[in-house]
Amino acid sequence: MADAITLPSPANSADDILREARRLREGITGDVHEHLVEAIYTDAARIADRAVTRPDRAARPTFDRTLDRIVTSRVWGFPVMLALFAVMFWLTVSGANVPSAMIADVLIGQSYPWLRDAAASLGFPWWLRGVLVDGMYLATAWVISVMLPPMAIFFPMFTLLEDFGYLPRVAFNLDHLFKKAGAHGKQSMSTMMGFGCNAAGVVATRIIDSPRERLIAILTNNFALCNGRWPTQILVATLFIGGLVPAHLAGFVSAAAVVGVALLGVALTFATSWLLSRTVLRGEVSTFSLELPPYRPPRFWRTLYTSIIDRTLIVLWRAVVFALPAGAVIWLSANVHVGGASVAEHVIHGLNPLGLALGLNGVILLAYIVAIPANEIIIPTVLMLTVLSAKLTGVGEGAGVMFELDSDEAVKGILTAGGWTVLTGVNLMLFSLLHNPCSTTIYTIYKETGSARWTAVATLLPVAAGFALTFLVATVWRWVG
């Protein structure tokens, strides 16, 4: 307790006043100091009691510590992580089916015929109606219906895990593996984001401070199987892989094949990161201190707003911008004729030798060229080009008009008529993983790197890997068969 204050009399000297003030200050400071030290020691004892394990007793368990012992465990960390992301991907793929079908019914089933009739009633020439409605509008409608629902499901779930505090634990678990590959531990989070959308994954590399390691993360992000490629993987696996086994095992085998392709992409991410870090992007692996934040309840509505506005709609808008001209190119290639055949048929014929050498065909290669704006339109484009090149009748809406069928058997019938085999299906799954990024991702890479050279490398690197792997599989397949 501080001493009582005694005011000096006017007769006191200035020195007496200063001495009295100094004595008073030292007394008050001493009391405050004593209370501060006592508070610090009390907090230290409380923290030590909670965090330090002693010979006579263990640290007091907390929710964060108990959960971290599971999710960052050397035994349970990876199984929990794989199971959690498997559930996320399953919810994304299966949960998107219903809204995708609803959007497709509105944009394609109802609006598309109305627009065709409206264009005809307004006197549009057939070619203008074809370019605008059958080409540009239809391509955009496919992109929106297939791309929007998965992103609207995956991005909020991913952001909720981020808000909860789990994603830093993922980086902690994978840091050692990425460091062995010469990359940065935070690349794990951009890779995971790439499974939703590669363009978003490229943007997510901003969390990596090292320019060299960030560039490695950008160049390898396309090896993450984005949601636009899942429909192709699932359909082809169901038609060609599941058909190799009895019906009661078909679903499991098809799912295992798709998961295997996704895991191959992860393995190639590590392998390519290792190769880049020891060749053109050689350098020291940076170290970073990873602070595991406390777990906290996710802010659902803020997360939903951030995911939909800042991620889903921005990425979708970029895809739509690129899909519009792509639709026009697809329609024109199938309807502009030179020498009695369409441009598309000429290109397919020219690409066939290369395609067959890769275990694919010219239709697939052309589809991946004209569908660069979005992987979501690969299957409709493949079906349209197959009908066109194989001269099939009674299927589809006409040359240059993309379509899909409700029956898997009907789709398989068209593809088989176009010369597809099991090898074609297997190598299409591999090529769907290993091909150039979509236009949205290419544009995002250029915006993030500011370099045309590194954008070209990021574009051509997976294509080269895809050509090499499919050629190897085709060669071995034919040799064994």
Solvent accessible surface area in square Angstrom, and as a share of the most:
residue,aa,sasa,rsa
1,M,222,0.99
2,A,50,0.39
3,D,90,0.46
4,A,89,0.69
5,I,119,0.60
6,T,94,0.54
7,L,150,0.75
8,P,54,0.34
9,S,59,0.38
10,P,144,0.91
11,A,98,0.76
12,N,57,0.29
13,S,57,0.37
14,A,71,0.55
15,D,84,0.44
16,D,47,0.24
17,I,84,0.43
18,L,106,0.53
19,R,133,0.49
20,E,47,0.21
21,A,55,0.42
22,R,114,0.42
23,R,105,0.38
24,L,42,0.21
25,R,154,0.56
26,E,103,0.46
27,G,37,0.36
28,I,81,0.41
29,T,79,0.46
30,G,39,0.38
31,D,43,0.22
32,V,77,0.44
33,H,113,0.51
34,E,110,0.49
35,H,125,0.56
36,L,104,0.52
37,V,53,0.30
38,E,105,0.47
39,A,52,0.41
40,I,115,0.58
41,Y,153,0.58
42,T,84,0.49
43,D,67,0.35
44,A,52,0.41
45,A,60,0.47
46,R,120,0.44
47,I,84,0.42
48,A,25,0.20
49,D,35,0.18
50,R,93,0.34
51,A,41,0.32
52,V,73,0.42
53,T,93,0.54
54,R,93,0.34
55,P,150,0.95
56,D,119,0.61
57,R,103,0.37
58,A,71,0.55
59,A,6,0.04
60,R,117,0.43
61,P,96,0.60
62,T,41,0.24
63,F,133,0.55
64,D,43,0.22
65,R,78,0.28
66,T,67,0.39
67,L,43,0.21
68,D,27,0.14
69,R,141,0.52
70,I,80,0.41
71,V,10,0.06
72,T,30,0.17
73,S,25,0.16
74,R,241,0.88
75,V,105,0.60
76,W,152,0.53
77,G,0,0.00
78,F,73,0.30
79,P,64,0.40
80,V,46,0.26
81,M,6,0.02
82,L,101,0.50
83,A,57,0.44
84,L,58,0.29
85,F,7,0.03
86,A,58,0.45
87,V,79,0.45
88,M,8,0.03
89,F,34,0.14
90,W,164,0.57
91,L,70,0.35
92,T,7,0.04
93,V,41,0.24
94,S,41,0.27
95,G,34,0.33
96,A,5,0.04
97,N,93,0.48
98,V,101,0.58
99,P,45,0.28
100,S,22,0.14
101,A,63,0.49
102,M,124,0.56
103,I,42,0.21
104,A,25,0.19
105,D,71,0.37
106,V,79,0.45
107,L,41,0.21
108,I,29,0.15
109,G,44,0.42
110,Q,110,0.49
111,S,34,0.22
112,Y,13,0.05
113,P,59,0.37
114,W,167,0.59
115,L,49,0.25
116,R,65,0.24
117,D,97,0.50
118,A,26,0.20
119,A,5,0.04
120,A,56,0.44
121,S,94,0.60
122,L,131,0.65
123,G,59,0.56
124,F,68,0.28
125,P,61,0.38
126,W,150,0.53
127,W,129,0.45
128,L,54,0.27
129,R,53,0.20
130,G,2,0.02
131,V,23,0.13
132,L,71,0.35
133,V,12,0.07
134,D,8,0.04
135,G,1,0.01
136,M,51,0.23
137,Y,52,0.20
138,L,1,0.01
139,A,0,0.00
140,T,16,0.09
141,A,2,0.01
142,W,17,0.06
143,V,0,0.00
144,I,42,0.21
145,S,2,0.01
146,V,26,0.15
147,M,11,0.05
148,L,43,0.21
149,P,7,0.04
150,P,13,0.08
151,M,0,0.00
152,A,32,0.25
153,I,45,0.23
154,F,2,0.01
155,F,0,0.00
156,P,13,0.08
157,M,36,0.16
158,F,5,0.02
159,T,9,0.05
160,L,44,0.22
161,L,27,0.13
162,E,69,0.31
163,D,21,0.11
164,F,57,0.24
165,G,1,0.01
166,Y,7,0.03
167,L,3,0.01
168,P,22,0.14
169,R,3,0.01
170,V,0,0.00
171,A,0,0.00
172,F,99,0.41
173,N,18,0.09
174,L,15,0.08
175,D,29,0.15
176,H,116,0.52
177,L,75,0.37
178,F,6,0.02
179,K,80,0.34
180,K,129,0.55
181,A,6,0.05
182,G,2,0.02
183,A,1,0.00
184,H,10,0.04
185,G,2,0.02
186,K,43,0.18
187,Q,1,0.01
188,S,1,0.00
189,M,29,0.13
190,S,0,0.00
191,T,10,0.06
192,M,25,0.11
193,M,5,0.02
194,G,0,0.00
195,F,11,0.05
196,G,1,0.01
197,C,9,0.05
198,N,8,0.04
199,A,2,0.02
200,A,10,0.08
201,G,0,0.00
202,V,1,0.00
203,V,49,0.28
204,A,24,0.19
205,T,0,0.00
206,R,151,0.55
207,I,71,0.36
208,I,5,0.02
209,D,124,0.64
210,S,22,0.14
211,P,109,0.69
212,R,40,0.14
213,E,0,0.00
214,R,49,0.18
215,L,25,0.12
216,I,0,0.00
217,A,1,0.01
218,I,5,0.03
219,L,3,0.01
220,T,1,0.00
221,N,3,0.02
222,N,10,0.05
223,F,4,0.02
224,A,2,0.02
225,L,0,0.00
226,C,12,0.07
227,N,9,0.04
228,G,3,0.03
229,R,3,0.01
230,W,24,0.08
231,P,56,0.35
232,T,5,0.03
233,Q,0,0.00
234,I,63,0.32
235,L,32,0.16
236,V,1,0.01
237,A,0,0.00
238,T,58,0.34
239,L,7,0.04
240,F,8,0.03
241,I,24,0.12
242,G,3,0.03
243,G,55,0.53
244,L,110,0.55
245,V,45,0.26
246,P,77,0.48
247,A,95,0.73
248,H,150,0.67
249,L,75,0.37
250,A,26,0.20
251,G,53,0.51
252,F,152,0.63
253,V,39,0.22
254,S,11,0.07
255,A,54,0.42
256,A,51,0.39
257,A,26,0.20
258,V,8,0.05
259,V,79,0.45
260,G,36,0.35
261,V,12,0.07
262,A,10,0.08
263,L,98,0.49
264,L,57,0.28
265,G,0,0.00
266,V,46,0.27
267,A,55,0.43
268,L,40,0.20
269,T,3,0.02
270,F,44,0.18
271,A,56,0.44
272,T,16,0.09
273,S,0,0.00
274,W,124,0.43
275,L,96,0.48
276,L,14,0.07
277,S,6,0.04
278,R,103,0.38
279,T,61,0.36
280,V,101,0.58
281,L,17,0.08
282,R,170,0.62
283,G,38,0.37
284,E,158,0.71
285,V,46,0.26
286,S,41,0.26
287,T,117,0.68
288,F,55,0.23
289,S,115,0.74
290,L,51,0.25
291,E,145,0.65
292,L,59,0.29
293,P,30,0.19
294,P,88,0.56
295,Y,23,0.09
296,R,100,0.37
297,P,115,0.72
298,P,54,0.34
299,R,119,0.44
300,F,106,0.44
301,W,192,0.67
302,R,154,0.56
303,T,3,0.02
304,L,58,0.29
305,Y,139,0.53
306,T,41,0.24
307,S,0,0.00
308,I,46,0.23
309,I,68,0.34
310,D,76,0.40
311,R,52,0.19
312,T,0,0.00
313,L,76,0.38
314,I,85,0.43
315,V,11,0.06
316,L,16,0.08
317,W,168,0.59
318,R,63,0.23
319,A,1,0.01
320,V,20,0.11
321,V,66,0.38
322,F,59,0.25
323,A,0,0.00
324,L,66,0.33
325,P,71,0.45
326,A,6,0.05
327,G,0,0.00
328,A,15,0.12
329,V,80,0.46
330,I,2,0.01
331,W,11,0.04
332,L,72,0.36
333,S,16,0.10
334,A,0,0.00
335,N,28,0.14
336,V,69,0.40
337,H,112,0.50
338,V,88,0.51
339,G,81,0.78
340,G,77,0.75
341,A,24,0.19
342,S,0,0.00
343,V,52,0.30
344,A,0,0.00
345,E,26,0.12
346,H,88,0.39
347,V,53,0.31
348,I,7,0.04
349,H,143,0.64
350,G,54,0.52
351,L,38,0.19
352,N,46,0.23
353,P,94,0.59
354,L,79,0.39
355,G,0,0.00
356,L,96,0.48
357,A,39,0.30
358,L,6,0.03
359,G,3,0.03
360,L,3,0.02
361,N,15,0.07
362,G,0,0.00
363,V,11,0.06
364,I,0,0.00
365,L,11,0.05
366,L,10,0.05
367,A,0,0.00
368,Y,10,0.04
369,I,92,0.47
370,V,17,0.10
371,A,3,0.02
372,I,56,0.29
373,P,14,0.09
374,A,3,0.02
375,N,14,0.07
376,E,16,0.07
377,I,0,0.00
378,I,2,0.01
379,I,18,0.09
380,P,0,0.00
381,T,0,0.00
382,V,1,0.01
383,L,2,0.01
384,M,4,0.02
385,L,2,0.01
386,T,2,0.01
387,V,18,0.10
388,L,28,0.14
389,S,41,0.26
390,A,35,0.27
391,K,140,0.59
392,L,52,0.26
393,T,125,0.73
394,G,87,0.83
395,V,45,0.26
396,G,39,0.37
397,E,103,0.46
398,G,43,0.42
399,A,40,0.31
400,G,1,0.01
401,V,4,0.02
402,M,4,0.02
403,F,18,0.07
404,E,81,0.36
405,L,61,0.30
406,D,161,0.83
407,S,52,0.34
408,D,63,0.33
409,E,132,0.59
410,A,43,0.34
411,V,5,0.03
412,K,64,0.27
413,G,42,0.40
414,I,11,0.06
415,L,5,0.03
416,T,75,0.44
417,A,60,0.47
418,G,31,0.30
419,G,54,0.52
420,W,11,0.04
421,T,77,0.45
422,V,43,0.25
423,L,14,0.07
424,T,9,0.05
425,G,0,0.00
426,V,34,0.19
427,N,0,0.00
428,L,0,0.00
429,M,6,0.03
430,L,21,0.10
431,F,9,0.04
432,S,1,0.00
433,L,0,0.00
434,L,2,0.01
435,H,5,0.02
436,N,20,0.11
437,P,1,0.01
438,C,21,0.12
439,S,16,0.11
440,T,1,0.00
441,T,2,0.01
442,I,41,0.21
443,Y,88,0.34
444,T,1,0.01
445,I,3,0.02
446,Y,104,0.39
447,K,118,0.50
448,E,32,0.14
449,T,39,0.23
450,G,59,0.57
451,S,26,0.17
452,A,73,0.57
453,R,164,0.60
454,W,42,0.15
455,T,14,0.08
456,A,46,0.36
457,V,50,0.29
458,A,2,0.02
459,T,24,0.14
460,L,113,0.56
461,L,48,0.24
462,P,1,0.01
463,V,32,0.18
464,A,63,0.49
465,A,32,0.25
466,G,0,0.00
467,F,65,0.27
468,A,67,0.52
469,L,45,0.22
470,T,0,0.00
471,F,111,0.46
472,L,104,0.52
473,V,36,0.20
474,A,0,0.00
475,T,65,0.38
476,V,72,0.41
477,W,103,0.36
478,R,124,0.45
479,W,211,0.74
480,V,108,0.62
481,G,96,0.92
